[in-house]
Amino acid sequence: MKLVMDAQEVEAYIAEVFPQVEDYQFKIDKLNTGTISVSMKTREAHLRPGGTISGPTMFTLADCASYLIVLAHIGKVALAVTTNLNINFISKPEGDLVADAKLLKLGKRLAVCEISILTKTDRKLVAHATATYSIPPR
């Protein structure tokens, strides 16, 4: 397993083929072989009643981190898609978030990732997810 795109190339490609992701303000903080760290600035639109960050927001961050790490390793394959994502919410999230994702398996047709969603300031675990991506034939 090796990287075929660096962080800047992945972000530029996403901006080109998936521009609506800009609404989430994701940023790749760190990208290495097999791992990625993606941060997200949260705002009022991401909150649910009670002032906590919504589950769909954390789900989206986990899904995006998985997509980005897969693309970094397979290249410009926009049609790689989520086939499964399971998330467990651990504790109340507050503030900006970061997703640390690890590529567990990269095959010809499937990629499997593990994602920890943490608060950016104190790195408190708020959710844990696993995701499987389908990679189209190339």
N, CA, C and O atoms as CSV, one atom per row, in Angstrom:
chain,resi,resn,atom,element,x,y,z
A,1,MET,N,N,0.842,-1.167,0.000
A,1,MET,CA,C,0.000,0.000,0.000
A,1,MET,C,C,0.892,1.236,0.000
A,1,MET,O,O,1.801,1.360,0.821
A,2,LYS,N,N,0.621,2.152,-0.935
A,2,LYS,CA,C,1.398,3.390,-0.964
A,2,LYS,C,C,0.512,4.530,-1.445
A,2,LYS,O,O,-0.483,4.314,-2.137
A,3,LEU,N,N,0.887,5.733,-1.071
A,3,LEU,CA,C,0.150,6.913,-1.498
A,3,LEU,C,C,0.404,7.186,-2.975
A,3,LEU,O,O,1.533,7.068,-3.451
A,4,VAL,N,N,-0.659,7.553,-3.699
A,4,VAL,CA,C,-0.499,7.956,-5.093
A,4,VAL,C,C,-0.826,9.440,-5.274
A,4,VAL,O,O,-0.556,10.015,-6.329
A,5,MET,N,N,-1.413,10.062,-4.233
A,5,MET,CA,C,-1.672,11.508,-4.227
A,5,MET,C,C,-1.332,12.046,-2.849
A,5,MET,O,O,-1.555,11.378,-1.840
A,6,ASP,N,N,-0.784,13.269,-2.809
A,6,ASP,CA,C,-0.529,13.897,-1.521
A,6,ASP,C,C,-1.761,14.688,-1.088
A,6,ASP,O,O,-2.746,14.750,-1.824
A,7,ALA,N,N,-1.715,15.285,0.089
A,7,ALA,CA,C,-2.869,15.990,0.655
A,7,ALA,C,C,-3.378,17.093,-0.266
A,7,ALA,O,O,-4.586,17.222,-0.468
A,8,GLN,N,N,-2.474,17.882,-0.821
A,8,GLN,CA,C,-2.886,18.984,-1.691
A,8,GLN,C,C,-3.555,18.464,-2.968
A,8,GLN,O,O,-4.524,19.055,-3.445
A,9,GLU,N,N,-3.048,17.380,-3.511
A,9,GLU,CA,C,-3.644,16.798,-4.716
A,9,GLU,C,C,-5.040,16.236,-4.429
A,9,GLU,O,O,-5.953,16.383,-5.242
A,10,VAL,N,N,-5.198,15.598,-3.278
A,10,VAL,CA,C,-6.507,15.056,-2.899
A,10,VAL,C,C,-7.502,16.197,-2.711
A,10,VAL,O,O,-8.617,16.133,-3.228
A,11,GLU,N,N,-7.111,17.244,-1.975
A,11,GLU,CA,C,-8.015,18.372,-1.747
A,11,GLU,C,C,-8.381,19.064,-3.062
A,11,GLU,O,O,-9.534,19.456,-3.243
A,12,ALA,N,N,-7.437,19.219,-3.969
A,12,ALA,CA,C,-7.723,19.848,-5.261
A,12,ALA,C,C,-8.678,18.982,-6.082
A,12,ALA,O,O,-9.585,19.500,-6.733
A,13,TYR,N,N,-8.475,17.674,-6.052
A,13,TYR,CA,C,-9.339,16.768,-6.803
A,13,TYR,C,C,-10.765,16.798,-6.253
A,13,TYR,O,O,-11.726,16.839,-7.021
A,14,ILE,N,N,-10.900,16.779,-4.941
A,14,ILE,CA,C,-12.233,16.842,-4.317
A,14,ILE,C,C,-12.922,18.149,-4.681
A,14,ILE,O,O,-14.113,18.151,-4.992
A,15,ALA,N,N,-12.196,19.254,-4.647
A,15,ALA,CA,C,-12.781,20.549,-5.014
A,15,ALA,C,C,-13.288,20.532,-6.457
A,15,ALA,O,O,-14.270,21.195,-6.787
A,16,GLU,N,N,-12.610,19.770,-7.304
A,16,GLU,CA,C,-12.982,19.674,-8.720
A,16,GLU,C,C,-14.215,18.801,-8.943
A,16,GLU,O,O,-15.133,19.203,-9.658
A,17,VAL,N,N,-14.249,17.602,-8.334
A,17,VAL,CA,C,-15.310,16.639,-8.640
A,17,VAL,C,C,-16.455,16.610,-7.621
A,17,VAL,O,O,-17.511,16.040,-7.894
A,18,PHE,N,N,-16.249,17.218,-6.457
A,18,PHE,CA,C,-17.244,17.148,-5.384
A,18,PHE,C,C,-17.281,18.493,-4.653
A,18,PHE,O,O,-17.075,18.542,-3.441
A,19,PRO,N,N,-17.546,19.595,-5.388
A,19,PRO,CA,C,-17.418,20.935,-4.814
A,19,PRO,C,C,-18.356,21.221,-3.649
A,19,PRO,O,O,-18.061,22.094,-2.833
A,20,GLN,N,N,-19.481,20.508,-3.550
A,20,GLN,CA,C,-20.405,20.755,-2.445
A,20,GLN,C,C,-19.812,20.390,-1.086
A,20,GLN,O,O,-20.343,20.801,-0.055
A,21,VAL,N,N,-18.733,19.634,-1.069
A,21,VAL,CA,C,-18.081,19.283,0.192
A,21,VAL,C,C,-17.496,20.525,0.870
A,21,VAL,O,O,-17.210,20.505,2.067
A,22,GLU,N,N,-17.321,21.599,0.109
A,22,GLU,CA,C,-16.808,22.853,0.677
A,22,GLU,C,C,-17.686,23.365,1.825
A,22,GLU,O,O,-17.197,24.043,2.729
A,23,ASP,N,N,-18.985,23.037,1.786
A,23,ASP,CA,C,-19.902,23.460,2.850
A,23,ASP,C,C,-19.476,22.930,4.218
A,23,ASP,O,O,-19.812,23.520,5.245
A,24,TYR,N,N,-18.745,21.833,4.236
A,24,TYR,CA,C,-18.325,21.224,5.495
A,24,TYR,C,C,-16.976,21.723,5.988
A,24,TYR,O,O,-16.616,21.474,7.139
A,25,GLN,N,N,-16.235,22.407,5.164
A,25,GLN,CA,C,-14.930,22.967,5.536
A,25,GLN,C,C,-13.977,21.899,6.087
A,25,GLN,O,O,-13.357,22.088,7.134
A,26,PHE,N,N,-13.870,20.783,5.374
A,26,PHE,CA,C,-12.913,19.742,5.740
A,26,PHE,C,C,-11.513,20.173,5.332
A,26,PHE,O,O,-11.332,20.856,4.324
A,27,LYS,N,N,-10.524,19.769,6.124
A,27,LYS,CA,C,-9.132,20.054,5.783
A,27,LYS,C,C,-8.288,18.846,6.158
A,27,LYS,O,O,-8.401,18.320,7.265
A,28,ILE,N,N,-7.451,18.412,5.242
A,28,ILE,CA,C,-6.532,17.318,5.551
A,28,ILE,C,C,-5.379,17.912,6.357
A,28,ILE,O,O,-4.607,18.725,5.849
A,29,ASP,N,N,-5.275,17.498,7.610
A,29,ASP,CA,C,-4.198,17.984,8.481
A,29,ASP,C,C,-2.930,17.167,8.310
A,29,ASP,O,O,-1.818,17.690,8.383
A,30,LYS,N,N,-3.120,15.855,8.079
A,30,LYS,CA,C,-1.968,14.959,7.976
A,30,LYS,C,C,-2.362,13.778,7.100
A,30,LYS,O,O,-3.460,13.237,7.224
A,31,LEU,N,N,-1.463,13.390,6.225
A,31,LEU,CA,C,-1.686,12.233,5.364
A,31,LEU,C,C,-0.387,11.456,5.261
A,31,LEU,O,O,0.639,11.984,4.831
A,32,ASN,N,N,-0.446,10.205,5.659
A,32,ASN,CA,C,0.686,9.294,5.555
A,32,ASN,C,C,0.184,7.993,4.950
A,32,ASN,O,O,-1.024,7.801,4.813
A,33,THR,N,N,1.069,7.120,4.597
A,33,THR,CA,C,0.661,5.821,4.085
A,33,THR,C,C,-0.224,5.132,5.120
A,33,THR,O,O,0.206,4.860,6.241
A,34,GLY,N,N,-1.460,4.857,4.727
A,34,GLY,CA,C,-2.382,4.131,5.588
A,34,GLY,C,C,-3.130,4.947,6.616
A,34,GLY,O,O,-4.022,4.411,7.274
A,35,THR,N,N,-2.807,6.228,6.787
A,35,THR,CA,C,-3.498,7.037,7.789
A,35,THR,C,C,-3.770,8.451,7.262
A,35,THR,O,O,-3.061,8.970,6.400
A,36,ILE,N,N,-4.823,9.044,7.817
A,36,ILE,CA,C,-5.174,10.422,7.473
A,36,ILE,C,C,-5.806,11.076,8.690
A,36,ILE,O,O,-6.445,10.409,9.504
A,37,SER,N,N,-5.625,12.365,8.806
A,37,SER,CA,C,-6.280,13.160,9.839
A,37,SER,C,C,-6.981,14.312,9.130
A,37,SER,O,O,-6.347,15.116,8.447
A,38,VAL,N,N,-8.297,14.377,9.302
A,38,VAL,CA,C,-9.124,15.372,8.617
A,38,VAL,C,C,-9.869,16.185,9.671
A,38,VAL,O,O,-10.578,15.627,10.508
A,39,SER,N,N,-9.705,17.503,9.626
A,39,SER,CA,C,-10.399,18.344,10.599
A,39,SER,C,C,-11.602,19.021,9.970
A,39,SER,O,O,-11.701,19.167,8.752
A,40,MET,N,N,-12.516,19.431,10.843
A,40,MET,CA,C,-13.759,20.074,10.417
A,40,MET,C,C,-14.115,21.167,11.398
A,40,MET,O,O,-14.219,20.925,12.601
A,41,LYS,N,N,-14.302,22.368,10.887
A,41,LYS,CA,C,-14.783,23.461,11.722
A,41,LYS,C,C,-16.294,23.319,11.839
A,41,LYS,O,O,-16.999,23.286,10.830
A,42,THR,N,N,-16.786,23.237,13.058
A,42,THR,CA,C,-18.228,23.115,13.240
A,42,THR,C,C,-18.835,24.495,13.436
A,42,THR,O,O,-18.195,25.420,13.937
A,43,ARG,N,N,-20.098,24.601,13.020
A,43,ARG,CA,C,-20.820,25.860,13.172
A,43,ARG,C,C,-22.261,25.540,13.556
A,43,ARG,O,O,-22.620,24.373,13.711
A,44,GLU,N,N,-23.065,26.548,13.704
A,44,GLU,CA,C,-24.432,26.366,14.192
A,44,GLU,C,C,-25.237,25.361,13.363
A,44,GLU,O,O,-26.059,24.627,13.912
A,45,ALA,N,N,-25.012,25.324,12.073
A,45,ALA,CA,C,-25.743,24.394,11.208
A,45,ALA,C,C,-25.468,22.928,11.552
A,45,ALA,O,O,-26.243,22.053,11.164
A,46,HIS,N,N,-24.394,22.649,12.265
A,46,HIS,CA,C,-24.030,21.276,12.626
A,46,HIS,C,C,-24.573,20.853,13.986
A,46,HIS,O,O,-24.352,19.723,14.422
A,47,LEU,N,N,-25.282,21.755,14.653
A,47,LEU,CA,C,-25.764,21.467,16.001
A,47,LEU,C,C,-27.185,20.934,15.981
A,47,LEU,O,O,-27.984,21.244,15.096
A,48,ARG,N,N,-27.470,20.123,16.987
A,48,ARG,CA,C,-28.827,19.640,17.203
A,48,ARG,C,C,-29.337,20.285,18.485
A,48,ARG,O,O,-28.556,20.937,19.178
A,49,PRO,N,N,-30.611,20.133,18.830
A,49,PRO,CA,C,-31.102,20.708,20.085
A,49,PRO,C,C,-30.242,20.269,21.268
A,49,PRO,O,O,-29.852,19.106,21.370
A,50,GLY,N,N,-29.958,21.201,22.144
A,50,GLY,CA,C,-29.098,20.928,23.288
A,50,GLY,C,C,-27.666,21.367,23.053
A,50,GLY,O,O,-26.832,21.278,23.954
A,51,GLY,N,N,-27.369,21.846,21.833
A,51,GLY,CA,C,-26.047,22.392,21.544
A,51,GLY,C,C,-24.976,21.374,21.223
A,51,GLY,O,O,-23.804,21.736,21.122
A,52,THR,N,N,-25.336,20.117,21.059
A,52,THR,CA,C,-24.342,19.105,20.722
A,52,THR,C,C,-24.234,18.976,19.198
A,52,THR,O,O,-25.191,19.257,18.478
A,53,ILE,N,N,-23.092,18.562,18.727
A,53,ILE,CA,C,-22.901,18.345,17.298
A,53,ILE,C,C,-23.730,17.126,16.883
A,53,ILE,O,O,-23.719,16.096,17.556
A,54,SER,N,N,-24.434,17.258,15.785
A,54,SER,CA,C,-25.363,16.211,15.363
A,54,SER,C,C,-24.655,14.948,14.895
A,54,SER,O,O,-23.514,14.983,14.435
A,55,GLY,N,N,-25.366,13.834,15.026
A,55,GLY,CA,C,-24.866,12.554,14.530
A,55,GLY,C,C,-24.597,12.576,13.036
A,55,GLY,O,O,-23.556,12.083,12.602
A,56,PRO,N,N,-25.509,13.138,12.221
A,56,PRO,CA,C,-25.236,13.191,10.781
A,56,PRO,C,C,-23.958,13.965,10.439
A,56,PRO,O,O,-23.287,13.647,9.458
A,57,THR,N,N,-23.625,14.969,11.236
A,57,THR,CA,C,-22.386,15.711,10.998
A,57,THR,C,C,-21.177,14.808,11.231
A,57,THR,O,O,-20.245,14.794,10.426
A,58,MET,N,N,-21.191,14.059,12.325
A,58,MET,CA,C,-20.074,13.155,12.617
A,58,MET,C,C,-20.015,12.012,11.607
A,58,MET,O,O,-18.931,11.576,11.220
A,59,PHE,N,N,-21.175,11.531,11.185
A,59,PHE,CA,C,-21.223,10.483,10.157
A,59,PHE,C,C,-20.577,10.996,8.870
A,59,PHE,O,O,-19.790,10.290,8.239
A,60,THR,N,N,-20.913,12.219,8.488
A,60,THR,CA,C,-20.349,12.818,7.274
A,60,THR,C,C,-18.838,12.958,7.378
A,60,THR,O,O,-18.124,12.682,6.414
A,61,LEU,N,N,-18.341,13.384,8.538
A,61,LEU,CA,C,-16.900,13.509,8.730
A,61,LEU,C,C,-16.216,12.152,8.605
A,61,LEU,O,O,-15.169,12.043,7.967
A,62,ALA,N,N,-16.796,11.124,9.204
A,62,ALA,CA,C,-16.219,9.774,9.109
A,62,ALA,C,C,-16.212,9.298,7.657
A,62,ALA,O,O,-15.225,8.727,7.194
A,63,ASP,N,N,-17.308,9.530,6.944
A,63,ASP,CA,C,-17.411,9.110,5.552
A,63,ASP,C,C,-16.405,9.858,4.683
A,63,ASP,O,O,-15.751,9.265,3.826
A,64,CYS,N,N,-16.289,11.149,4.908
A,64,CYS,CA,C,-15.354,11.954,4.123
A,64,CYS,C,C,-13.907,11.530,4.379
A,64,CYS,O,O,-13.128,11.398,3.435
A,65,ALA,N,N,-13.545,11.317,5.627
A,65,ALA,CA,C,-12.177,10.893,5.941
A,65,ALA,C,C,-11.861,9.566,5.246
A,65,ALA,O,O,-10.757,9.372,4.736
A,66,SER,N,N,-12.837,8.661,5.231
A,66,SER,CA,C,-12.647,7.366,4.555
A,66,SER,C,C,-12.457,7.562,3.060
A,66,SER,O,O,-11.555,6.973,2.464
A,67,TYR,N,N,-13.295,8.379,2.457
A,67,TYR,CA,C,-13.210,8.645,1.024
A,67,TYR,C,C,-11.856,9.255,0.667
A,67,TYR,O,O,-11.228,8.862,-0.317
A,68,LEU,N,N,-11.415,10.212,1.470
A,68,LEU,CA,C,-10.147,10.880,1.186
A,68,LEU,C,C,-8.957,9.941,1.296
A,68,LEU,O,O,-8.050,10.001,0.467
A,69,ILE,N,N,-8.942,9.077,2.301
A,69,ILE,CA,C,-7.806,8.163,2.432
A,69,ILE,C,C,-7.814,7.123,1.304
A,69,ILE,O,O,-6.758,6.724,0.812
A,70,VAL,N,N,-9.004,6.694,0.905
A,70,VAL,CA,C,-9.072,5.749,-0.212
A,70,VAL,C,C,-8.548,6.419,-1.483
A,70,VAL,O,O,-7.722,5.839,-2.188
A,71,LEU,N,N,-9.013,7.622,-1.782
A,71,LEU,CA,C,-8.542,8.329,-2.977
A,71,LEU,C,C,-7.033,8.558,-2.943
A,71,LEU,O,O,-6.362,8.436,-3.968
A,72,ALA,N,N,-6.503,8.887,-1.774
A,72,ALA,CA,C,-5.058,9.122,-1.660
A,72,ALA,C,C,-4.258,7.888,-2.051
A,72,ALA,O,O,-3.112,7.999,-2.487
A,73,HIS,N,N,-4.862,6.708,-1.894
A,73,HIS,CA,C,-4.163,5.461,-2.198
A,73,HIS,C,C,-4.502,4.851,-3.552
A,73,HIS,O,O,-3.722,4.060,-4.083
A,74,ILE,N,N,-5.669,5.212,-4.126
A,74,ILE,CA,C,-6.032,4.630,-5.430
A,74,ILE,C,C,-5.993,5.654,-6.556
A,74,ILE,O,O,-6.024,5.282,-7.729
A,75,GLY,N,N,-5.925,6.934,-6.217
A,75,GLY,CA,C,-5.880,7.964,-7.245
A,75,GLY,C,C,-7.253,8.519,-7.572
A,75,GLY,O,O,-8.199,8.384,-6.795
A,76,LYS,N,N,-7.342,9.139,-8.723
A,76,LYS,CA,C,-8.546,9.867,-9.136
A,76,LYS,C,C,-9.636,8.918,-9.623
A,76,LYS,O,O,-9.826,8.712,-10.822
A,77,VAL,N,N,-10.345,8.348,-8.649
A,77,VAL,CA,C,-11.440,7.420,-8.927
A,77,VAL,C,C,-12.668,7.963,-8.192
A,77,VAL,O,O,-13.017,7.505,-7.104
A,78,ALA,N,N,-13.309,8.949,-8.815
A,78,ALA,CA,C,-14.416,9.646,-8.161
A,78,ALA,C,C,-15.570,8.725,-7.785
A,78,ALA,O,O,-16.292,9.002,-6.828
A,79,LEU,N,N,-15.751,7.644,-8.518
A,79,LEU,CA,C,-16.900,6.786,-8.284
A,79,LEU,C,C,-16.676,5.688,-7.257
A,79,LEU,O,O,-17.478,4.758,-7.172
A,80,ALA,N,N,-15.614,5.771,-6.483
A,80,ALA,CA,C,-15.501,4.896,-5.308
A,80,ALA,C,C,-16.638,5.322,-4.368
A,80,ALA,O,O,-16.812,6.513,-4.110
A,81,VAL,N,N,-17.400,4.366,-3.862
A,81,VAL,CA,C,-18.578,4.707,-3.055
A,81,VAL,C,C,-18.621,3.918,-1.753
A,81,VAL,O,O,-18.076,2.820,-1.643
A,82,THR,N,N,-19.279,4.509,-0.785
A,82,THR,CA,C,-19.491,3.853,0.498
A,82,THR,C,C,-20.468,2.699,0.311
A,82,THR,O,O,-21.546,2.871,-0.259
A,83,THR,N,N,-20.084,1.523,0.795
A,83,THR,CA,C,-21.025,0.399,0.777
A,83,THR,C,C,-21.521,0.090,2.182
A,83,THR,O,O,-22.574,-0.525,2.352
A,84,ASN,N,N,-20.771,0.512,3.180
A,84,ASN,CA,C,-21.203,0.333,4.568
A,84,ASN,C,C,-20.460,1.324,5.442
A,84,ASN,O,O,-19.273,1.579,5.242
A,85,LEU,N,N,-21.165,1.876,6.407
A,85,LEU,CA,C,-20.523,2.705,7.426
A,85,LEU,C,C,-21.283,2.487,8.722
A,85,LEU,O,O,-22.490,2.719,8.796
A,86,ASN,N,N,-20.573,2.045,9.726
A,86,ASN,CA,C,-21.148,1.812,11.051
A,86,ASN,C,C,-20.497,2.783,12.011
A,86,ASN,O,O,-19.272,2.906,12.043
A,87,ILE,N,N,-21.317,3.478,12.799
A,87,ILE,CA,C,-20.764,4.466,13.722
A,87,ILE,C,C,-21.353,4.265,15.113
A,87,ILE,O,O,-22.544,3.994,15.264
A,88,ASN,N,N,-20.507,4.402,16.118
A,88,ASN,CA,C,-20.917,4.371,17.515
A,88,ASN,C,C,-20.592,5.726,18.119
A,88,ASN,O,O,-19.456,6.192,18.040
A,89,PHE,N,N,-21.590,6.355,18.722
A,89,PHE,CA,C,-21.389,7.647,19.365
A,89,PHE,C,C,-20.995,7.396,20.812
A,89,PHE,O,O,-21.711,6.719,21.552
A,90,ILE,N,N,-19.848,7.947,21.212
A,90,ILE,CA,C,-19.245,7.621,22.501
A,90,ILE,C,C,-19.557,8.663,23.575
A,90,ILE,O,O,-19.978,8.312,24.676
A,91,SER,N,N,-19.351,9.936,23.259
A,91,SER,CA,C,-19.587,11.001,24.231
A,91,SER,C,C,-20.006,12.283,23.510
A,91,SER,O,O,-19.883,12.384,22.290
A,92,LYS,N,N,-20.493,13.243,24.262
A,92,LYS,CA,C,-21.007,14.490,23.697
A,92,LYS,C,C,-19.881,15.292,23.039
A,92,LYS,O,O,-18.910,15.665,23.698
A,93,PRO,N,N,-20.018,15.552,21.742
A,93,PRO,CA,C,-18.989,16.335,21.043
A,93,PRO,C,C,-19.257,17.833,21.149
A,93,PRO,O,O,-20.400,18.279,21.053
A,94,GLU,N,N,-18.199,18.595,21.348
A,94,GLU,CA,C,-18.309,20.051,21.386
A,94,GLU,C,C,-17.081,20.631,20.704
A,94,GLU,O,O,-15.972,20.124,20.868
A,95,GLY,N,N,-17.286,21.697,19.938
A,95,GLY,CA,C,-16.176,22.363,19.271
A,95,GLY,C,C,-15.829,21.712,17.947
A,95,GLY,O,O,-16.565,20.866,17.440
A,96,ASP,N,N,-14.705,22.116,17.401
A,96,ASP,CA,C,-14.249,21.560,16.126
A,96,ASP,C,C,-13.849,20.101,16.313
A,96,ASP,O,O,-13.440,19.681,17.395
A,97,LEU,N,N,-13.980,19.345,15.230
A,97,LEU,CA,C,-13.714,17.907,15.280
A,97,LEU,C,C,-12.575,17.523,14.355
A,97,LEU,O,O,-12.227,18.251,13.426
A,98,VAL,N,N,-12.006,16.362,14.633
A,98,VAL,CA,C,-10.985,15.779,13.761
A,98,VAL,C,C,-11.288,14.283,13.626
A,98,VAL,O,O,-11.674,13.622,14.590
A,99,ALA,N,N,-11.104,13.775,12.422
A,99,ALA,CA,C,-11.262,12.343,12.168
A,99,ALA,C,C,-9.890,11.759,11.867
A,99,ALA,O,O,-9.219,12.177,10.924
A,100,ASP,N,N,-9.487,10.805,12.665
A,100,ASP,CA,C,-8.260,10.055,12.398
A,100,ASP,C,C,-8.682,8.725,11.798
A,100,ASP,O,O,-9.302,7.901,12.471
A,101,ALA,N,N,-8.344,8.517,10.533
A,101,ALA,CA,C,-8.757,7.296,9.834
A,101,ALA,C,C,-7.543,6.456,9.477
A,101,ALA,O,O,-6.464,6.961,9.167
A,102,LYS,N,N,-7.768,5.158,9.534
A,102,LYS,CA,C,-6.725,4.187,9.209
A,102,LYS,C,C,-7.281,3.253,8.147
A,102,LYS,O,O,-8.394,2.742,8.272
A,103,LEU,N,N,-6.500,3.036,7.106
A,103,LEU,CA,C,-6.879,2.112,6.042
A,103,LEU,C,C,-6.487,0.702,6.490
A,103,LEU,O,O,-5.303,0.368,6.545
A,104,LEU,N,N,-7.485,-0.117,6.808
A,104,LEU,CA,C,-7.220,-1.464,7.308
A,104,LEU,C,C,-6.953,-2.457,6.182
A,104,LEU,O,O,-6.137,-3.369,6.317
A,105,LYS,N,N,-7.660,-2.262,5.066
A,105,LYS,CA,C,-7.498,-3.169,3.918
A,105,LYS,C,C,-7.715,-2.367,2.647
A,105,LYS,O,O,-8.648,-1.569,2.560
A,106,LEU,N,N,-6.867,-2.576,1.681
A,106,LEU,CA,C,-7.055,-1.991,0.365
A,106,LEU,C,C,-6.906,-3.099,-0.658
A,106,LEU,O,O,-5.799,-3.528,-0.984
A,107,GLY,N,N,-8.059,-3.556,-1.161
A,107,GLY,CA,C,-8.059,-4.590,-2.189
A,107,GLY,C,C,-8.381,-3.985,-3.550
A,107,GLY,O,O,-8.455,-2.765,-3.699
A,108,LYS,N,N,-8.571,-4.850,-4.534
A,108,LYS,CA,C,-8.911,-4.364,-5.877
A,108,LYS,C,C,-10.327,-3.807,-5.931
A,108,LYS,O,O,-10.594,-2.868,-6.680
A,109,ARG,N,N,-11.237,-4.375,-5.146
A,109,ARG,CA,C,-12.650,-3.968,-5.206
A,109,ARG,C,C,-13.168,-3.336,-3.930
A,109,ARG,O,O,-14.166,-2.616,-3.974
A,110,LEU,N,N,-12.523,-3.579,-2.784
A,110,LEU,CA,C,-13.008,-3.037,-1.512
A,110,LEU,C,C,-11.875,-2.431,-0.703
A,110,LEU,O,O,-10.734,-2.893,-0.741
A,111,ALA,N,N,-12.223,-1.383,0.027
A,111,ALA,CA,C,-11.306,-0.785,1.000
A,111,ALA,C,C,-12.051,-0.706,2.331
A,111,ALA,O,O,-13.235,-0.372,2.367
A,112,VAL,N,N,-11.357,-1.014,3.415
A,112,VAL,CA,C,-11.960,-0.998,4.744
A,112,VAL,C,C,-11.166,-0.026,5.619
A,112,VAL,O,O,-9.936,-0.069,5.660
A,113,CYS,N,N,-11.894,0.851,6.317
A,113,CYS,CA,C,-11.268,1.881,7.146
A,113,CYS,C,C,-11.830,1.849,8.563
A,113,CYS,O,O,-12.960,1.420,8.798
A,114,GLU,N,N,-11.014,2.314,9.490
A,114,GLU,CA,C,-11.435,2.527,10.870
A,114,GLU,C,C,-11.245,4.007,11.152
A,114,GLU,O,O,-10.210,4.577,10.808
A,115,ILE,N,N,-12.238,4.637,11.776
A,115,ILE,CA,C,-12.210,6.080,11.983
A,115,ILE,C,C,-12.529,6.419,13.435
A,115,ILE,O,O,-13.516,5.942,13.993
A,116,SER,N,N,-11.686,7.244,14.034
A,116,SER,CA,C,-11.960,7.804,15.355
A,116,SER,C,C,-12.285,9.281,15.168
A,116,SER,O,O,-11.516,10.018,14.551
A,117,ILE,N,N,-13.432,9.712,15.705
A,117,ILE,CA,C,-13.814,11.124,15.672
A,117,ILE,C,C,-13.489,11.691,17.050
A,117,ILE,O,O,-13.954,11.189,18.073
A,118,LEU,N,N,-12.682,12.747,17.050
A,118,LEU,CA,C,-12.194,13.339,18.298
A,118,LEU,C,C,-12.472,14.832,18.322
A,118,LEU,O,O,-12.622,15.463,17.275
A,119,THR,N,N,-12.540,15.400,19.541
A,119,THR,CA,C,-12.584,16.852,19.639
A,119,THR,C,C,-11.196,17.362,19.289
A,119,THR,O,O,-10.189,16.762,19.666
A,120,LYS,N,N,-11.151,18.466,18.572
A,120,LYS,CA,C,-9.856,18.963,18.093
A,120,LYS,C,C,-8.985,19.496,19.234
A,120,LYS,O,O,-7.770,19.298,19.231
A,121,THR,N,N,-9.599,20.167,20.203
A,121,THR,CA,C,-8.792,20.798,21.252
A,121,THR,C,C,-8.168,19.798,22.226
A,121,THR,O,O,-6.969,19.861,22.497
A,122,ASP,N,N,-8.978,18.877,22.751
A,122,ASP,CA,C,-8.433,17.963,23.768
A,122,ASP,C,C,-8.346,16.505,23.305
A,122,ASP,O,O,-7.999,15.621,24.089
A,123,ARG,N,N,-8.663,16.256,22.024
A,123,ARG,CA,C,-8.559,14.916,21.424
A,123,ARG,C,C,-9.378,13.871,22.197
A,123,ARG,O,O,-8.955,12.724,22.341
A,124,LYS,N,N,-10.547,14.280,22.687
A,124,LYS,CA,C,-11.456,13.371,23.380
A,124,LYS,C,C,-12.239,12.567,22.337
A,124,LYS,O,O,-12.805,13.138,21.406
A,125,LEU,N,N,-12.269,11.247,22.497
A,125,LEU,CA,C,-12.997,10.384,21.570
A,125,LEU,C,C,-14.496,10.626,21.730
A,125,LEU,O,O,-15.042,10.495,22.826
A,126,VAL,N,N,-15.160,10.983,20.618
A,126,VAL,CA,C,-16.603,11.210,20.652
A,126,VAL,C,C,-17.375,10.210,19.802
A,126,VAL,O,O,-18.571,10.015,20.018
A,127,ALA,N,N,-16.712,9.573,18.837
A,127,ALA,CA,C,-17.368,8.553,18.021
A,127,ALA,C,C,-16.314,7.642,17.397
A,127,ALA,O,O,-15.161,8.028,17.206
A,128,HIS,N,N,-16.740,6.439,17.090
A,128,HIS,CA,C,-15.865,5.461,16.446
A,128,HIS,C,C,-16.653,4.842,15.298
A,128,HIS,O,O,-17.821,4.491,15.463
A,129,ALA,N,N,-16.019,4.708,14.137
A,129,ALA,CA,C,-16.716,4.181,12.969
A,129,ALA,C,C,-15.829,3.217,12.189
A,129,ALA,O,O,-14.602,3.248,12.287
A,130,THR,N,N,-16.480,2.374,11.422
A,130,THR,CA,C,-15.798,1.563,10.418
A,130,THR,C,C,-16.542,1.791,9.099
A,130,THR,O,O,-17.762,1.957,9.079
A,131,ALA,N,N,-15.792,1.796,8.015
A,131,ALA,CA,C,-16.401,2.045,6.710
A,131,ALA,C,C,-15.813,1.105,5.668
A,131,ALA,O,O,-14.636,0.752,5.722
A,132,THR,N,N,-16.647,0.712,4.729
A,132,THR,CA,C,-16.207,-0.068,3.588
A,132,THR,C,C,-16.553,0.708,2.330
A,132,THR,O,O,-17.676,1.187,2.172
A,133,TYR,N,N,-15.591,0.826,1.448
A,133,TYR,CA,C,-15.755,1.513,0.159
A,133,TYR,C,C,-15.626,0.510,-0.967
A,133,TYR,O,O,-14.760,-0.365,-0.951
A,134,SER,N,N,-16.510,0.654,-1.947
A,134,SER,CA,C,-16.425,-0.142,-3.163
A,134,SER,C,C,-15.611,0.637,-4.189
A,134,SER,O,O,-15.868,1.813,-4.444
A,135,ILE,N,N,-14.630,-0.038,-4.767
A,135,ILE,CA,C,-13.767,0.584,-5.769
A,135,ILE,C,C,-14.178,0.036,-7.132
A,135,ILE,O,O,-14.132,-1.174,-7.351
A,136,PRO,N,N,-14.583,0.920,-8.055
A,136,PRO,CA,C,-15.017,0.429,-9.366
A,136,PRO,C,C,-13.849,-0.134,-10.166
A,136,PRO,O,O,-12.697,0.228,-9.929
A,137,PRO,N,N,-14.146,-1.015,-11.110
A,137,PRO,CA,C,-13.057,-1.554,-11.949
A,137,PRO,C,C,-12.346,-0.418,-12.693
A,137,PRO,O,O,-12.976,0.523,-13.175
A,138,ARG,N,N,-11.029,-0.536,-12.770
A,138,ARG,CA,C,-10.256,0.504,-13.470
A,138,ARG,C,C,-9.670,-0.030,-14.730
A,138,ARG,O,O,-8.989,0.699,-15.451
